[in-house]
Each structure stands twice: as C-alpha cells, then as structure tokens.
Amino acid sequence: MSSEINHTLGLAAKTGFVFGQGPAIQALNTMVADIARTDIAVLLIGESGSGKEVYARLIHRLSGLKEAQLKKISCATLDPGRLLGQVQDCLRTEAEDHGSSSLFLDGVEELDLACQRVLLSLLPDGERNGESGQLTARLISSTTRNLEKDSEAERFRRELYFRISGVCLRLPPLRNRKEDIPALMECFLTRHAAELKKSAPVLSTEMIALLASYSWPGNIRELENVAKKIVAVGDAQVALDDLRAAPQRFPQVIDGPRVCSLKVAARAASRSTERELILKALERTQWNRKRAARELQISYKALLYKIRQTGLRVSESDE
C-alpha cells in the first residue's frame, strides 16, 4: 500500500472500527485500499453496529473524491418521491461542483420495490453511462441482509443488486474478532476520557476477560457505549455490572439460516445446570464460597472462576 493510503488508514484507525490485528479485519483493510481509488460500486455487508458507515467514509477519503462531500441517503422509511428528490439533489450538487462525488445509500435493504425501481432508473448500466439525469457519483451502499438471497426470493430487484454490488465487503462482527477488543476498548476509553477531561481508566485482567466472554450483539457500537459508561460512571466495576448479568445473545447471521448445533445446545444446557448447582450450594452455605467449593468438590479458585463465568453476584466476604 502507498504511504498516503497507510497514513489515511492510520488516521481512520483512531475511530476504533478499522483498527485490528485479526486476519478478518486485516484482509478487509487490504481490500479497501485496493478498491478505494477505482469507481466500482461497493456494497458493505455487516450487522448493525459493525462500522459500515465508518468504512463508507474511509473509502470516500481514500478515493480521488476526498475533497468532495460524501452524500448520505438513509433508505429507511423513504418513499419513491423522497428518494428521487434526494438523488436529484445529489445530481444538482455534482453539477454545481463540476465534478463527481460519493453517494452512500445507508440501509439499502429498506427500500421497497417501488423505490428500488426509481433508483435503478437513475443508475447507469454501462451502455447508457453518462446520460443526463443519471448518477455519476461513486456508489457505496450498506446492508444488514443477504441481498443475493433476497433477490432470489424477489424481495430485492436482481438487476439493482448487480448494479450496487460491484465489490462486496463483509464486515466481521465483533464476536469474530475478539483479539481486538482490548485495543478497541483502550481507544474508546482514551477518546471519551479526553472529551470529559478525565483520566482514562485502566481495566483489570478480569474485566478484559469479561469483555472477551460477552457476545456483543450490538458489535463495536455497543462496545463504545460501554466505554462511555465506564468513563462517565468513574467505576469500571460498577459500569460492567449489567454486562455480567446480561444473557449471551447472538444476532442472526447474515449469510444463512440460523443453525443451532447439538454441541452448542449441550454447552448452553450444561452452563445453565452448573449455574443452578452453584447457586444452590451458595444458598445452603449462606454464600460462604469456601464451604460451597468443598460441597461441590472443586477448588476454591475453580468456584470463583465459574461464579464470574455464570454472572452470579456474591458478597465480597469469603466467609
């Protein structure tokens, strides 16, 4: 990658989203650097909170259009008339600036079939490229759904899908890049502490382990919100209480039907049974963890680990 692209990626890493040492995020960043300077349409695919808009802005900055404004259209709740009006406004801006720009269609899966027809009529198809009234902007779209399958089910126009998906970039969910959580959290804590003119808190090894054990259904947006809470509350232990008590939730996977394997189900049932046994032993011993460990025939340290793992709350006293 050129030094300019590396510099821009470095600046973008300050957002937290594009930073990462895992193979998935590294491969994504390499692909972004390769395609950003082309005019190919990009479709960003990822769960809510995984950083699709951040990557749209990164692609715009790495393109030759970084001096122009990135135009964003939020597709949710748009009707054909409003969609047409917003696209025409983009065309007027391009004409006034005597050049092209980037157009970001956020949540393109939310467009109904009538809106899809309007948008399709405004996109060049190669043969009629450059005709009056057609978009010349670099097109970047985002979706939380598998639009290829939606097009097969006739919920999304197949031709529109082909026009907007010159390159598909899949953003990994946070649960698949947990090696990046400590650095991401540090980035967010530093940023929000600076905003509030506070010292950035340092998390313990136990707290980092808790963050890594959580499923993060809200992805990086949820992680940042937790960082804000830690800074605002001023006590990381208190701020993470809700995370300890939260059930492990996993959003529906974009690329296929939801499948629960027998192994996953058995693991979940085992965890639930363990929690019940530990809770009953603690109640019998009036929450004396050392006695409970002896009753359960496990070591004291093993009991403490399982208590943290299952999210049980106990008093600070060991007696």
C-alpha positions as CSV (number, residue, x, y, z in Angstrom):
1,M,0.0,0.0,0.0
2,S,1.2,3.5,-0.7
3,S,2.3,5.8,2.1
4,E,-0.8,8.0,1.6
5,I,-3.1,5.1,2.0
6,N,-1.3,3.8,5.0
7,H,-1.5,7.3,6.5
8,T,-5.2,7.5,5.9
9,L,-5.8,4.1,7.3
10,G,-3.8,5.2,10.3
11,L,-6.0,8.2,10.8
12,A,-9.1,6.2,10.3
13,A,-7.9,3.7,12.9
14,K,-8.5,6.4,15.5
15,T,-12.2,5.7,15.1
16,G,-11.6,2.3,16.5
17,F,-13.6,0.5,13.9
18,V,-10.9,-0.1,11.3
19,F,-8.2,-0.9,13.8
20,G,-7.4,-4.6,14.3
21,Q,-4.7,-7.3,14.2
22,G,-7.0,-10.2,13.3
23,P,-6.9,-11.8,9.9
24,A,-10.5,-10.8,9.0
25,I,-10.1,-7.1,9.6
26,Q,-6.6,-7.0,8.0
27,A,-7.9,-8.7,4.9
28,L,-10.8,-6.2,4.8
29,N,-8.5,-3.2,5.1
30,T,-6.3,-4.5,2.3
31,M,-9.3,-4.9,0.1
32,V,-10.5,-1.4,0.9
33,A,-7.1,0.1,0.0
34,D,-7.1,-1.8,-3.3
35,I,-10.6,-0.8,-4.5
36,A,-11.0,2.7,-3.0
37,R,-9.3,4.5,-5.9
38,T,-11.5,2.8,-8.5
39,D,-15.0,3.9,-9.4
40,I,-16.5,0.5,-8.8
41,A,-19.7,0.3,-6.7
42,V,-19.2,-1.1,-3.2
43,L,-21.7,-3.0,-1.1
44,L,-20.8,-3.1,2.6
45,I,-22.4,-6.1,4.4
46,G,-22.5,-6.3,8.1
47,E,-24.5,-6.5,11.3
48,S,-25.8,-3.4,13.0
49,G,-23.0,-1.5,14.8
50,S,-20.2,-3.2,12.9
51,G,-18.9,0.0,11.3
52,K,-20.5,0.2,7.8
53,E,-20.7,4.0,7.7
54,V,-17.2,4.3,9.0
55,Y,-15.9,2.2,6.2
56,A,-18.0,4.1,3.7
57,R,-16.3,7.3,4.8
58,L,-12.9,5.6,4.7
59,I,-13.5,4.5,1.1
60,H,-14.5,8.1,0.2
61,R,-11.4,9.5,1.8
62,L,-9.1,7.1,0.1
63,S,-10.7,7.8,-3.3
64,G,-9.8,10.6,-5.6
65,L,-13.0,12.3,-4.4
66,K,-11.9,13.2,-0.9
67,E,-12.3,16.9,-1.5
68,A,-16.0,16.5,-2.3
69,Q,-18.6,15.9,0.3
70,L,-19.9,12.3,0.9
71,K,-23.6,12.4,0.3
72,K,-25.6,10.1,2.6
73,I,-29.1,8.9,2.0
74,S,-30.8,6.9,4.8
75,C,-33.0,4.4,3.0
76,A,-35.3,3.5,5.9
77,T,-38.9,4.9,5.5
78,L,-38.1,6.5,2.1
79,D,-40.9,6.6,-0.4
80,P,-40.2,6.9,-4.2
81,G,-40.8,10.7,-4.3
82,R,-38.4,11.4,-1.4
83,L,-35.8,9.1,-2.8
84,L,-36.0,10.8,-6.2
85,G,-35.8,14.2,-4.6
86,Q,-32.7,13.3,-2.6
87,V,-30.9,11.7,-5.6
88,Q,-31.8,14.8,-7.7
89,D,-30.3,17.0,-5.0
90,C,-27.1,15.0,-5.3
91,L,-27.1,15.5,-9.0
92,R,-27.5,19.2,-8.6
93,T,-24.6,19.4,-6.2
94,E,-22.4,17.5,-8.6
95,A,-23.3,19.9,-11.4
96,E,-22.5,22.9,-9.2
97,D,-19.2,21.4,-8.1
98,H,-18.3,20.5,-11.8
99,G,-17.2,17.0,-10.7
100,S,-18.2,13.7,-9.2
101,S,-18.7,12.7,-5.6
102,S,-19.6,9.7,-3.5
103,L,-23.1,8.7,-2.6
104,F,-23.7,6.5,0.4
105,L,-27.0,4.6,0.4
106,D,-27.3,3.5,4.1
107,G,-29.6,0.5,4.7
108,V,-30.4,-0.1,1.1
109,E,-32.3,-3.3,2.0
110,E,-35.0,-1.0,3.5
111,L,-36.1,0.3,0.0
112,D,-39.4,-1.1,-1.1
113,L,-39.8,-2.4,-4.7
114,A,-41.1,0.9,-5.9
115,C,-38.1,2.8,-4.5
116,Q,-35.8,0.1,-6.0
117,R,-37.3,0.8,-9.4
118,V,-36.7,4.5,-9.1
119,L,-33.1,4.0,-8.0
120,L,-32.5,1.5,-10.8
121,S,-33.7,4.0,-13.4
122,L,-31.1,6.5,-12.1
123,L,-28.1,4.2,-12.2
124,P,-26.0,3.9,-15.4
125,D,-25.9,0.4,-16.9
126,G,-22.7,0.8,-18.9
127,E,-24.4,1.2,-22.3
128,R,-26.1,4.5,-21.3
129,N,-23.3,5.7,-18.9
130,G,-23.3,9.5,-18.6
131,E,-26.8,10.2,-19.8
132,S,-28.5,13.3,-18.4
133,G,-30.3,12.7,-15.2
134,Q,-28.2,9.7,-14.3
135,L,-26.0,9.3,-11.3
136,T,-22.2,9.7,-11.9
137,A,-21.4,9.5,-8.2
138,R,-19.2,6.8,-6.8
139,L,-21.9,4.5,-5.2
140,I,-21.4,3.0,-1.8
141,S,-24.3,1.0,-0.2
142,S,-24.7,-0.8,3.1
143,T,-27.0,-3.6,4.2
144,T,-27.5,-5.9,7.1
145,R,-29.1,-8.6,4.9
146,N,-28.0,-11.1,2.3
147,L,-29.3,-9.2,-0.8
148,E,-28.3,-12.0,-3.1
149,K,-30.8,-14.3,-1.3
150,D,-33.4,-11.5,-1.2
151,S,-33.1,-11.1,-5.0
152,E,-33.6,-14.9,-5.4
153,A,-36.7,-14.6,-3.3
154,E,-37.8,-11.5,-5.4
155,R,-37.7,-9.2,-2.3
156,F,-34.9,-7.2,-3.9
157,R,-34.5,-6.4,-7.6
158,R,-31.9,-8.6,-9.1
159,E,-30.6,-6.0,-11.6
160,L,-30.3,-3.4,-8.8
161,Y,-28.4,-5.9,-6.7
162,F,-25.9,-6.4,-9.6
163,R,-25.5,-2.6,-10.1
164,I,-24.7,-1.8,-6.4
165,S,-22.5,-4.9,-5.7
166,G,-19.5,-4.4,-7.9
167,V,-17.5,-5.4,-4.8
168,C,-19.0,-6.8,-1.7
169,L,-17.1,-6.1,1.5
170,R,-18.2,-8.2,4.6
171,L,-17.5,-6.6,7.9
172,P,-16.8,-9.1,10.6
173,P,-18.9,-9.0,13.8
174,L,-17.1,-8.2,17.0
175,R,-17.6,-11.7,18.4
176,N,-15.4,-13.0,15.5
177,R,-12.5,-10.5,16.2
178,K,-12.2,-10.7,20.0
179,E,-8.5,-10.4,19.9
180,D,-9.1,-6.7,19.0
181,I,-11.3,-6.0,22.0
182,P,-8.6,-4.8,24.4
183,A,-7.1,-2.3,22.0
184,L,-10.5,-1.1,20.8
185,M,-11.7,-0.6,24.4
186,E,-8.5,1.3,25.2
187,C,-9.1,3.5,22.1
188,F,-12.6,4.3,23.2
189,L,-11.7,4.9,26.8
190,T,-9.0,7.3,25.9
191,R,-11.2,9.2,23.5
192,H,-14.2,9.7,25.8
193,A,-12.0,10.4,28.8
194,A,-10.4,13.2,26.9
195,E,-13.8,14.6,25.9
196,L,-14.9,14.6,29.6
197,K,-11.4,15.9,30.7
198,K,-10.9,12.8,32.9
199,S,-8.1,10.3,33.2
200,A,-8.6,7.2,31.1
201,P,-9.3,4.2,33.3
202,V,-7.2,1.1,33.1
203,L,-9.2,-2.2,33.1
204,S,-8.1,-5.2,35.1
205,T,-7.3,-8.6,33.5
206,E,-10.6,-9.9,34.9
207,M,-12.5,-7.1,33.3
208,I,-10.8,-7.7,29.9
209,A,-11.7,-11.4,30.2
210,L,-15.4,-10.4,30.9
211,L,-15.4,-8.2,27.7
212,A,-14.0,-11.1,25.7
213,S,-16.6,-13.6,27.1
214,Y,-19.5,-11.4,26.0
215,S,-21.2,-12.0,22.6
216,W,-21.6,-8.2,21.7
217,P,-24.9,-8.4,19.8
218,G,-24.6,-4.6,19.2
219,N,-21.0,-5.0,17.9
220,I,-18.5,-2.1,18.1
221,R,-21.2,0.4,18.7
222,E,-22.2,-1.4,21.9
223,L,-18.5,-1.7,22.9
224,E,-18.1,2.0,22.6
225,N,-21.2,2.7,24.6
226,V,-19.8,0.5,27.4
227,A,-16.6,2.6,27.3
228,K,-18.6,5.8,27.6
229,K,-20.4,4.4,30.6
230,I,-17.2,3.4,32.3
231,V,-15.8,6.9,31.8
232,A,-19.0,8.6,32.9
233,V,-19.6,6.4,36.0
234,G,-15.9,6.5,37.0
235,D,-16.1,3.0,38.4
236,A,-15.4,0.2,35.8
237,Q,-16.6,-2.5,38.2
238,V,-20.0,-0.8,38.7
239,A,-20.3,0.1,35.0
240,L,-19.8,-3.6,33.9
241,D,-22.4,-5.0,36.3
242,D,-25.1,-5.0,33.5
243,L,-22.7,-6.8,31.2
244,R,-22.1,-9.6,33.8
245,A,-25.8,-10.1,34.3
246,A,-26.7,-9.9,30.6
247,P,-27.6,-13.2,28.8
248,Q,-25.4,-14.2,25.9
249,R,-27.3,-13.1,22.8
250,F,-26.2,-13.7,19.3
251,P,-27.8,-11.8,16.4
252,Q,-29.0,-13.7,13.3
253,V,-26.2,-14.5,10.9
254,I,-26.4,-12.6,7.7
255,D,-25.1,-15.2,5.3
256,G,-27.5,-18.0,6.0
257,P,-30.3,-19.5,8.1
258,R,-29.8,-19.7,11.9
259,V,-28.5,-23.0,12.9
260,C,-28.1,-24.3,16.5
261,S,-25.8,-27.3,16.6
262,L,-26.3,-30.1,19.1
263,K,-22.9,-29.2,20.6
264,V,-23.9,-25.6,21.2
265,A,-27.2,-26.6,22.7
266,A,-25.5,-29.1,25.0
267,R,-23.0,-26.5,26.1
268,A,-25.7,-24.0,26.9
269,A,-27.7,-26.6,28.9
270,S,-24.5,-27.6,30.8
271,R,-23.8,-23.9,31.7
272,S,-27.4,-23.4,32.9
273,T,-27.2,-26.6,35.1
274,E,-23.8,-25.5,36.5
275,R,-25.2,-22.2,37.5
276,E,-28.2,-23.7,39.3
277,L,-25.9,-26.1,41.2
278,I,-23.6,-23.4,42.3
279,L,-26.4,-21.1,43.3
280,K,-28.0,-23.8,45.5
281,A,-24.6,-24.6,47.1
282,L,-24.1,-21.0,47.9
283,E,-27.5,-20.6,49.4
284,R,-27.0,-23.7,51.6
285,T,-23.7,-22.3,52.9
286,Q,-25.1,-18.8,53.3
287,W,-22.8,-17.7,50.5
288,N,-19.7,-19.0,52.0
289,R,-17.6,-19.7,48.9
290,K,-15.0,-21.9,50.5
291,R,-17.6,-24.2,52.0
292,A,-19.6,-24.2,48.8
293,A,-16.4,-25.2,46.9
294,R,-16.0,-28.2,49.3
295,E,-19.6,-29.2,48.8
296,L,-19.2,-29.1,45.0
297,Q,-15.9,-30.9,45.2
298,I,-14.0,-28.3,43.2
299,S,-11.2,-26.0,44.2
300,Y,-11.9,-22.5,45.6
301,K,-10.3,-20.9,42.6
302,A,-12.4,-23.0,40.2
303,L,-15.5,-21.9,42.0
304,L,-14.6,-18.2,41.8
305,Y,-14.0,-18.7,38.0
306,K,-17.3,-20.4,37.5
307,I,-19.1,-17.7,39.5
308,R,-17.7,-15.0,37.3
309,Q,-18.4,-17.1,34.2
310,T,-22.1,-17.6,35.0
311,G,-22.6,-14.0,36.1
312,L,-23.6,-14.8,39.7
313,R,-23.3,-11.9,42.2
314,V,-21.8,-12.7,45.6
315,S,-20.7,-10.6,48.6
316,E,-17.1,-9.5,48.9
317,S,-16.6,-11.6,52.0
318,D,-15.2,-15.1,51.6
319,E,-16.6,-16.2,54.9
